[in-house]
Amino acid sequence: MEPKLRKMASFKRIALVAHDNKKGELIEWAVYNKTALSRHRLYGTGTTGTLLEKALGQSVSKFLSGPLGGDQQIGASIAEGKIDVLIFFWDPMEAQPHDPDIKALLRLGVVWNIPIASDRATADFLLTSPLMVEDYEIILPDYSQYLKRQVNRP
């Protein structure tokens, strides 16, 4: 069977998310990379999106705040093929009240095979990749067997 592909245009749709203790680092990174980011469409959770919009002078499409459902909204957009890249500066040293939402968001990024950066170094490598400004075809995993599985009913 031929692999199923989804074309990612040279103009990427990038979701930018950060925990409270990482918002400053994400804003600093985004300002440093302002020119590269200006070539793409940006999305963010509520507070982060507002801070990015102000710092970059570029429109950012905003979802709800992460703990209020924004992480899940971004996850849904990934599943619908509306987000191409996820840059999520998360804080590994502090428990979050919405940890299940965060895990679900990161899981969906992997399920749909999109590039994910969770720290500044990885975001630097990702943003400077030549693939960020070229068309790219994502190979979508084949979940047909999963969808056909036998489910026991009560």
N, C-alpha and C positions, 0 to 999 in steps of 0.2 A: 504494500500500500504506500502511495506517495505521502510524504509528510505534509501536514497542513501548515500553511504559512500565513503570516500576517505581515503586510508591508508597513514598515515604520518609515515615515517620510524624513527627509533631511531636517525638516522643521519639527523638532521634538516637543512633546507635551510632558513637561517635567513637574512632578509633585515635590514640593519642598516642605519638610516637616521637621520640627525640633522640639524636644522636651524643654521645659522651662530653663533648666541649668545649661542647656546647649543652644538656646536661641541666640545669644550674643555671638557664639562661635559661628553659627550658620549665617548670621547677618554679615559678619566680618568676611567670611568666605565668599558670600554672594557679591558683596561690594567689590572684592578683589577680582572676581570673575564677571563683573557687570557686562562687559562687552560680549563675552561668550554667551552669557545667559540671555542677552537681548535678542539673540537669533532664534529664540525658542518661546513657546507659550508656557507661562508659569502658573502653577496651582499651589495652594497652600491651605493648611488648616487655619481657622479663624485668626488667632493672635499672631501666629507666625506670618501668615499671608499679609496682614496689615502692616507689620514691621518691615517685611520685605518690600512691599509696595512703596512705603515711605523712603526706605534707604536706597532703593534702586531707581526710583522715579519711573517705574515700569508697572503697567497693570498686572495684577495677580488675581486670578479667579480664586475666590475664597469659599471654602467649605465651612462647616461648623467647627467650633473648637474641638480638638481631639477627644477629650473626655466626654463631650456632649454628642458625639457621633461623627465627627469629622474624619477620624481614622477609618471608620466603616464606610463613609461616603467615598473616600479615596480608593479603598479596597474594591468597592462596587464599580468605580470607574475603571480600575485596572481590569476587572473581570469582563467589563463591556468593551475593552480595547480602546478606551478613551484617554488613558495615561500610558506613556511610553517608558518613562524613567522615574524611579523613586529615589530621592535623596532624603534620608531620614537620620538626622543627627540625634540618636537616642542616648539616654544617660544610663550606662550600665551599673552605676553605683547607687541608684535610688529607685526604690519600688514605686510604681505608678498605680494610681487607683484604677486605671483602665488598661492594665497589663494584658488582659484577654483580647482587647481590641487591637493592641499593638502587635501581639503575636498573630492575630488573624490577618492584619494588614501585610506583615512581612511574609506570611504564608502565601497569600494571594499573589504577591510579587513573584514568588518562586513557582507557584502553580502555573502562572501565565508567562513564565520565562522572560521577565523584563529585567533590565539592569537595575541593580539596587546598590546604593552606597550608604553605609551607616556611620562613616566617620570622614574626617577632612581629607586624609590621604587617599582613600578610595574615591571620594568625590572628585579630587584633583585628577586622578588617573582616568576616571570615567569622562569627565568634562573635556579633557584634552585629547581623548581618543579621536582619531580621524572619523570613526563611525558616527560620532555625534553630529556631523554635518553632512552625512551621506544617507541616501536611502539604505535601508537595511531590512532584511526579511527575517523575522523571528520564526523559528520552528516551534510551532505549538505542540505541546505534548498530546499524545493520543490517549484520551480518556474513554474511548468507546467500550473497552472491556470493563472499566469501572462502572460505567452507566448501565451495562447489561448484567451486572452482578445479581445474584439471587438475594433477595431481601426477605427475611422471615417476617411474616405478619403475625400480629397477636391473635 
